[in-house]
């Protein structure tokens, strides 16, 4: 009877970080889907020096994962273009 309690925390199940890499002059795009649970676990293996370097460059790995978990599917988290390639990271 009543409503079953549910966690307010976002779920990792079925969520992915999607990296798309397009090299200029090549027709194919490389697509990598990384389960958010795995991405979160891998982030735990960053050394203090790597975390410090990321934060120095304005990226907080923990905050980035929180943003990714709470972002609607299709949200662009990162986009980088240079003369050789284009890289986009989205949520799925």
Buried (B, 14 or more C-beta within 10 A) or exposed (E): EEEEEEEEEEEBEEBBBBBBBBEEEEEEEEEEEBBBBEBBEEBEEBEEEEBEEBEEEEEEBEEBBEEBBEBEEEEEBEEEEEEEBBBBBBBE
